[in-house]
Amino acid sequence: MIQIRVATAADRSSIVSLVVWAGLVPTGLDWRRFLVACDGEWIVGCVQVRVHHDGRELSSMVVAQTHRHRGIASRLVNALLAWEVGDLYLLCAERLRNFYARFGFVEVDGAELPEMLRRKRAAGRFFGLPVICMRRFPSDASR
Ligand SMILES: CC(C)(COP(=O)(O)OP(=O)(O)OC[C@H]1O[C@@H](n2cnc3c(N)ncnc32)[C@H](O)[C@@H]1OP(=O)(O)O)[C@@H](O)C(=O)NCCC(=O)NCCS
């Protein structure tokens, strides 16, 4: 059975391995900001909130290849949104636009982006990656 929980210091190397194997950038991996998905003693998924000076970012979302398409990423996002109730941004590949839209994220562009995400998106595009930015502002939904 898969369990979602807050990470501990002991999960640090598993988080780094997941992120590296998935080909995501392995910087800023502060285990205190992570939720993990566990299959018994194995860490099979992770996601974190990165804190920038001008915004917070859902980041480092990975599920192990052996455990994909079972809804684990969806459970991680739902748990993260319960844990992190404020405004959130994320960068993702275009192919994941519909996945994140299910959780209330909408695509945004240009001046609306926190500076750090603008830079990261530009770097991704420089290397030919079709990266988009999305945001979820709970206060928008209540208007
Ligand atoms: C993206 C990722 C985290 C999804 O994990 P997962 O546990 O398989 O996701 P879920 O089972 O909750 O997916 C639910 C739905 O999201 C969509 N989805 C998930 N991965 C997708 C992908 N690679 N491409 C397109 N749609 C995808 C599908 O509609 C999927 O439904 P399905 O399983 O019936 O096909 C996983 O594929 C992964 O680790 N990829 C490598 C790292 C990465 O790209 N991370 C995202 C950084 S923003």
PDBQT file of the ligand as one rigid body, heavy atoms in Angstrom, charges set to zero:
ROOT
HETATM    1  C1  LIG A 201       4.797  13.137 -14.243  1.00  0.00    +0.000 C 
HETATM    2  C2  LIG A 201       4.818  12.010 -13.213  1.00  0.00    +0.000 C 
HETATM    3  C3  LIG A 201       5.216  12.554 -11.860  1.00  0.00    +0.000 C 
HETATM    4  C4  LIG A 201       3.400  11.401 -13.137  1.00  0.00    +0.000 C 
HETATM    5  O1  LIG A 201       3.386  10.387 -12.142  1.00  0.00    +0.000 OA
HETATM    6  P1  LIG A 201       2.232   9.286 -12.051  1.00  0.00    +0.000 P 
HETATM    7  O2  LIG A 201       2.187   8.762 -10.659  1.00  0.00    +0.000 OA
HETATM    8  O3  LIG A 201       2.387   8.312 -13.150  1.00  0.00    +0.000 OA
HETATM    9  O4  LIG A 201       0.944  10.181 -12.324  1.00  0.00    +0.000 OA
HETATM   10  P2  LIG A 201      -0.556   9.759 -12.093  1.00  0.00    +0.000 P 
HETATM   11  O5  LIG A 201      -0.715   8.266 -12.126  1.00  0.00    +0.000 OA
HETATM   12  O6  LIG A 201      -1.116  10.493 -10.919  1.00  0.00    +0.000 OA
HETATM   13  O7  LIG A 201      -1.119  10.385 -13.447  1.00  0.00    +0.000 OA
HETATM   14  C5  LIG A 201      -2.418  10.699 -13.631  1.00  0.00    +0.000 C 
HETATM   15  C6  LIG A 201      -2.583  11.206 -15.062  1.00  0.00    +0.000 C 
HETATM   16  O8  LIG A 201      -1.720  12.278 -15.391  1.00  0.00    +0.000 OA
HETATM   17  C7  LIG A 201      -1.382  12.254 -16.766  1.00  0.00    +0.000 C 
HETATM   18  N1  LIG A 201       0.050  12.012 -16.941  1.00  0.00    +0.000 N 
HETATM   19  C8  LIG A 201       0.897  11.489 -16.043  1.00  0.00    +0.000 A 
HETATM   20  N2  LIG A 201       2.134  11.401 -16.575  1.00  0.00    +0.000 NA
HETATM   21  C9  LIG A 201       2.033  11.894 -17.827  1.00  0.00    +0.000 A 
HETATM   22  C10 LIG A 201       2.960  12.078 -18.878  1.00  0.00    +0.000 A 
HETATM   23  N3  LIG A 201       4.250  11.738 -18.746  1.00  0.00    +0.000 N 
HETATM   24  N4  LIG A 201       2.522  12.603 -20.049  1.00  0.00    +0.000 NA
HETATM   25  C11 LIG A 201       1.220  12.956 -20.202  1.00  0.00    +0.000 A 
HETATM   26  N5  LIG A 201       0.300  12.797 -19.250  1.00  0.00    +0.000 NA
HETATM   27  C12 LIG A 201       0.710  12.282 -18.075  1.00  0.00    +0.000 A 
HETATM   28  C13 LIG A 201      -2.151  11.116 -17.348  1.00  0.00    +0.000 C 
HETATM   29  O9  LIG A 201      -3.424  11.585 -17.767  1.00  0.00    +0.000 OA
HETATM   30  C14 LIG A 201      -2.292  10.210 -16.162  1.00  0.00    +0.000 C 
HETATM   31  O10 LIG A 201      -3.317   9.303 -16.310  1.00  0.00    +0.000 OA
HETATM   32  P3  LIG A 201      -2.951   7.759 -16.759  1.00  0.00    +0.000 P 
HETATM   33  O11 LIG A 201      -2.097   7.201 -15.670  1.00  0.00    +0.000 OA
HETATM   34  O12 LIG A 201      -4.290   7.131 -16.858  1.00  0.00    +0.000 OA
HETATM   35  O13 LIG A 201      -2.222   7.864 -18.066  1.00  0.00    +0.000 OA
HETATM   36  C15 LIG A 201       5.802  10.877 -13.656  1.00  0.00    +0.000 C 
HETATM   37  O14 LIG A 201       5.505  10.489 -14.977  1.00  0.00    +0.000 OA
HETATM   38  C16 LIG A 201       7.271  11.294 -13.563  1.00  0.00    +0.000 C 
HETATM   39  O15 LIG A 201       7.903  11.150 -12.521  1.00  0.00    +0.000 OA
HETATM   40  N6  LIG A 201       7.843  11.790 -14.684  1.00  0.00    +0.000 N 
HETATM   41  C17 LIG A 201       9.263  12.183 -14.724  1.00  0.00    +0.000 C 
HETATM   42  C18 LIG A 201       9.521  13.472 -13.943  1.00  0.00    +0.000 C 
HETATM   43  C19 LIG A 201       8.632  14.599 -14.376  1.00  0.00    +0.000 C 
HETATM   44  O16 LIG A 201       8.411  14.864 -15.567  1.00  0.00    +0.000 OA
HETATM   45  N7  LIG A 201       8.100  15.306 -13.368  1.00  0.00    +0.000 N 
HETATM   46  C20 LIG A 201       7.223  16.448 -13.565  1.00  0.00    +0.000 C 
HETATM   47  C21 LIG A 201       7.965  17.702 -13.322  1.00  0.00    +0.000 C 
HETATM   48  S1  LIG A 201       6.823  19.088 -13.468  1.00  0.00    +0.000 SA
ENDROOT
TORSDOF 0
